[in-house]
Amino acid sequence: MAAIVAALLTMAEVASKFGICIRTLRAAARAGRLRAEKVDHIWLVSADAVRAWIATRHRPRGRPPKPIEDYQTRYCPCGEPIPKI
């Protein structure tokens, strides 16, 4: 039992170790997006659960931006446009 508790981190420890706001961590735990257990008034979470949550957390939304070559004509030093390949 002591080994299991030693493998768990408090939200404050996770916030300082991973550089994430403690409010963000608590909100994710309350919403069920971050696997954590609340013992009395303390949230406990494993480092593996935090890494898994971080991996799924920052997904780009919307349409990906166009590459610069699609909307900008490139020119050579002599002033002529460079054909697209």
N, C-alpha and C positions, 0 to 999 in steps of 0.2 A: 504494500500500500504506500509506503514512504517513497519508493522509487517512482510510482505513478505520479504522486504529488510533486516530486522534484522535477519531473519532466514538463509540468505545466507552468505557465507564466501568468502573472497578473496583467491587467490591461496597461498599467503604468509601465511595467517592464517591456511589454510589446511596443508601446508607444515610443519609448526611448531607444529600443534596439532597432526598430524598423523605420523610425522617423515619421510615424503616422499619428495624427491627432487622436487623442483618447476618446473624444466625442464621436468621431467617425467609427472607431472600433466598437464602441458601445452600441451605436445605432445599428451597425451591421450584425452584431450579436443578437440584439433584440429582434431584428427583422428575420433572423435565421440565415443570413447570407454567410456569416462567419460561425463556424462550429465552436461553441464555447459553452461552458457550464457556469451557472451562478451558484456559488456556495455562500450561504448567508447573504452578505451584501457585496461579495467580491467576485468578479468575473475571472474565470480561469480558462486559458486557451493554450493549445500546444503550438509550438513554432511551425510545425508542418501544416497545421490548419491555417495559420496566418499566411504562409507562403502560397498555399493553394488559393486562398481568397485574393491575394495580391495578383496572382496570375490571371484570374478571371475578372478582376476589378476594372482595369483600364482597357476597355475595348473601344475602338474608334466607332463613332456613330455617324450616320449619314453617308452621303456620297463621298468617295475618296477624291481628293483634289486632283485636278488635271496636271500632268507634267508640264513644265515650262515650255517645252518644245511644241506643245499642241497649240498654244495661243500666242507665241512670241516668235517673230521672224528673226532668224539669226543672220548676221552679215559678216562678211570677211573684211579685213582691213582696207581693201580697195573700194568698198562700198556696195559691192554686188551681193544680192541675197544668196545664202547657201541653200542648195536644194535639200529637201528632206530625203532621208534614205529609207 
